[in-house]
């Protein structure tokens, strides 16, 4: 494996070998990254990728809200955009441009303060713009790609491209994206709105979220995708699984599609609980639940 000192030069961002990933995920679990990189800006990210040996595996993490990092950690390089790539601006053509590391909730509020509407719902997405673009994140009946006109991507060679939304196929929690290419910014086309109404709508949405979701415990958001015509949370609750616990991980009493870290859970605890939920729901309801969360890294089980 490469070392930061020997293989990557002239980088402004931070390069941290053997860095624990628990602090970079909302579940607060996970082993170390062999090499962690926090980019200073897009040009810095491009320079890093240009120098990263092609044989080194590469993993991207945004806010860490839709991933389960296994206890054995991740081999290769991990790029974390949270706290980085945070530029938000209006383009000359009137589009709202946001880089991958911008929190979805921050983008929603920024748009509202500019008198723009259509993405108030993004205040309820516990992730970054990069993650929202990659999985077409959504809530309350809306999805990210409904407002996308262009995206900026970067490939393994560090080349940045501006691409039209028409070049991608999108669906429920799905976006087509070539291998070795990642989203680094989105250009949103938004409608003129009422600033105060949009801010009030965001406040109401967050109050609704706090009332229905276990926001006081570390969690990843919804664990499973909703099956066609139904809700994962309803099925899990129907199977009397609320409050079930494995190690330090538990199914939330507040919302059955949330697994919370109640007492120093390990990634293994959470993964076992996910597998148990899938098994019981299939046995009792005949429905195969599909995890929305991505499981990454090396298992120690």
Protein Blocks (a to p, Z undefined) as FASTA:
>chain_A
ZZfklmpghiabdcdehiafklmpcklpacddfbacddfblklmmmmmmmmcfklccddd
fehpacccdfklpehjdddfehpakbccddfkopacddfklcfklmmmmmmmnopahjlm
mmmpccdfklmmmnopaeehiafklmpfbdcdddfkopacdddfklpccdehiacddehi
acfbdcdddddddfklmmmmmmmmmmmmmmmpcfkbccebjfbdcdehiafklmmmmnop
ghiaehjbccdfklmkbccdfbopafklmmmmmmmmmmmmmmmnopacddfbdcedjdfZ
Z
